[in-house]
Amino acid sequence: MNHLDAEGRVRMVDVGEKDVTERRAVARSTVAMEPSTSDKLFGGDLPKGDALATVRIAAIQATKRTSDLIPLCHPLPIDGVDVAVNRCAEGATITVAVTVTARTGVEMEAMTGAAIGALALYDMVKGIDRSASVTEVALLGKSGGRSGEWRRE
C-alpha cells in the first residue's frame, strides 16, 4: 500500500480491509542542554514551573492529535500513551509509547508525541539556556499488524 493512486496523486490509504490488531510503537526525542539546565530541570527548579509534567501532557496531547497535524495519518482510537522524561548525557530524553487496537499502526503518533514533547521541553528551558536544541526524534520500535515487530538496533 502506498499513498499514491493509479494516476500518481496523493491519497489516504484505505485500511478498511486490514485486520484489527493490537499495535504498539515507541519513539524517543532528545533535547541537548547545558548541565546546569539539566540540574534545574530534574531538580524541579525551572522558572516556568513543573517542566516534566508539562512535557508529559504536551506529548500525550500531540499523540492524540497526530491526524490533525500529519496530513495522511488516520485518526486512531488511542488505547494508551506512556511518556517518560529521563536525564541523559546530552540533557534529557522523552520516550513515548503508544498502544492502539486498530487497522493501522501508531508509529507517527509515537513520533509526534516525542517531537512535541521535545519542543515543549525546549520552551520550558529556553529562557535560561538559549543553546538548548532538539537533536533527535526517532522510532525505537513497533509491533503488531501485518509487518510484525521491528526494533532499532
C-alpha positions as CSV (number, residue, x, y, z in Angstrom):
1,M,0.0,0.0,0.0
2,N,1.2,3.5,-0.7
3,H,-0.1,7.0,-0.7
4,L,-0.4,7.4,-4.5
5,D,-3.4,6.5,-6.6
6,A,-3.1,5.0,-10.1
7,E,-2.5,8.5,-11.6
8,G,0.2,9.3,-9.1
9,R,-1.9,11.6,-6.9
10,V,-1.6,11.7,-3.2
11,R,-4.4,9.8,-1.3
12,M,-5.1,8.4,2.1
13,V,-4.5,4.7,2.1
14,D,-7.7,2.6,2.6
15,V,-7.1,0.4,5.6
16,G,-10.7,-1.0,5.7
17,E,-9.6,-4.5,4.6
18,K,-6.8,-4.8,7.2
19,D,-7.2,-6.8,10.3
20,V,-7.8,-5.0,13.6
21,T,-4.8,-6.0,15.8
22,E,-3.1,-4.7,18.9
23,R,-0.3,-2.3,17.9
24,R,2.4,-0.5,19.8
25,A,5.1,2.0,18.9
26,V,7.8,3.6,20.9
27,A,9.7,6.8,19.9
28,R,12.3,8.9,21.5
29,S,13.4,12.5,21.3
30,T,16.5,14.1,22.8
31,V,16.9,17.7,24.0
32,A,20.5,18.8,24.4
33,M,21.1,21.4,27.1
34,E,23.8,22.7,29.5
35,P,24.4,20.5,32.6
36,S,23.2,23.3,34.8
37,T,19.9,23.5,32.9
38,S,19.5,19.7,33.3
39,D,20.1,20.1,37.0
40,K,17.4,22.6,37.3
41,L,15.0,20.6,35.1
42,F,15.4,17.4,37.1
43,G,15.6,19.3,40.4
44,G,12.2,21.0,39.8
45,D,13.8,24.4,39.8
46,L,12.9,26.0,36.5
47,P,11.4,29.5,36.4
48,K,8.5,28.3,34.3
49,G,7.4,25.6,36.8
50,D,7.0,21.9,36.5
51,A,8.5,21.2,33.1
52,L,8.4,17.4,33.4
53,A,4.6,17.4,33.9
54,T,4.2,20.0,31.0
55,V,6.3,17.8,28.7
56,R,4.3,14.7,29.5
57,I,1.0,16.5,28.9
58,A,2.2,18.0,25.7
59,A,3.4,14.6,24.4
60,I,0.1,13.0,25.3
61,Q,-1.9,15.8,23.7
62,A,0.2,15.7,20.5
63,T,-0.2,11.9,20.3
64,K,-4.0,12.2,20.3
65,R,-3.9,15.0,17.7
66,T,-1.5,13.4,15.2
67,S,-4.0,13.0,12.4
68,D,-4.7,16.8,12.7
69,L,-1.1,17.5,12.2
70,I,0.2,14.9,9.7
71,P,-1.9,15.1,6.6
72,L,-2.2,11.4,5.6
73,C,-2.5,9.8,9.1
74,H,-5.7,8.1,10.0
75,P,-7.5,9.3,13.2
76,L,-7.0,6.5,15.7
77,P,-8.7,5.5,18.9
78,I,-5.6,5.5,21.1
79,D,-5.7,3.0,23.9
80,G,-2.8,4.3,25.9
81,V,0.1,6.7,26.0
82,D,3.1,6.4,28.4
83,V,5.6,9.3,28.5
84,A,8.9,9.2,30.3
85,V,11.4,12.1,30.6
86,N,14.8,10.9,31.7
87,R,18.2,12.5,32.2
88,C,20.9,11.6,29.7
89,A,24.4,12.8,29.0
90,E,23.2,15.4,26.5
91,G,20.4,16.6,28.7
92,A,17.0,14.8,28.5
93,T,15.2,12.2,26.5
94,I,11.5,12.0,26.0
95,T,10.2,8.4,25.3
96,V,6.7,7.9,24.2
97,A,5.0,4.5,24.0
98,V,1.6,4.4,22.3
99,T,-0.9,1.5,22.1
100,V,-3.9,1.0,19.9
101,T,-6.3,-1.7,18.7
102,A,-6.9,-0.8,15.1
103,R,-6.3,-1.4,11.4
104,T,-3.1,0.7,11.2
105,G,-0.1,1.4,13.4
106,V,0.8,4.2,15.8
107,E,4.4,5.0,14.7
108,M,3.5,8.5,13.7
109,E,1.6,9.1,16.9
110,A,4.6,8.0,19.0
111,M,7.0,10.1,16.9
112,T,4.7,13.2,17.0
113,G,4.3,12.8,20.8
114,A,8.1,12.6,21.2
115,A,8.7,15.6,18.9
116,I,6.1,17.8,20.5
117,G,7.3,16.7,24.0
118,A,10.8,17.9,23.0
119,L,9.5,21.2,21.7
120,A,7.6,21.7,24.9
121,L,10.8,21.0,26.9
122,Y,12.7,23.4,24.8
123,D,10.1,26.1,25.5
124,M,10.4,25.4,29.2
125,V,14.2,25.8,29.3
126,K,14.9,28.4,26.5
127,G,14.8,31.3,28.9
128,I,17.8,30.0,30.8
129,D,19.6,28.1,28.1
130,R,19.4,29.5,24.5
131,S,21.8,26.8,23.4
132,A,19.3,24.0,24.1
133,S,18.3,22.1,21.0
134,V,16.2,19.2,19.8
135,T,18.8,16.7,18.5
136,E,16.8,13.6,17.7
137,V,13.4,12.2,17.0
138,A,13.4,8.5,16.2
139,L,11.2,5.5,16.1
140,L,12.7,2.9,18.5
141,G,10.3,0.0,17.7
142,K,6.9,-1.1,16.7
143,S,4.8,-4.2,16.9
144,G,1.5,-5.6,15.6
145,G,-0.1,-5.6,12.2
146,R,1.0,-7.4,9.1
147,S,4.6,-6.3,9.2
148,G,5.1,-7.6,12.7
149,E,7.8,-6.4,15.0
150,W,10.7,-4.0,14.3
151,R,13.3,-2.7,16.6
152,R,16.0,0.0,16.1
153,E,19.5,-1.6,16.7
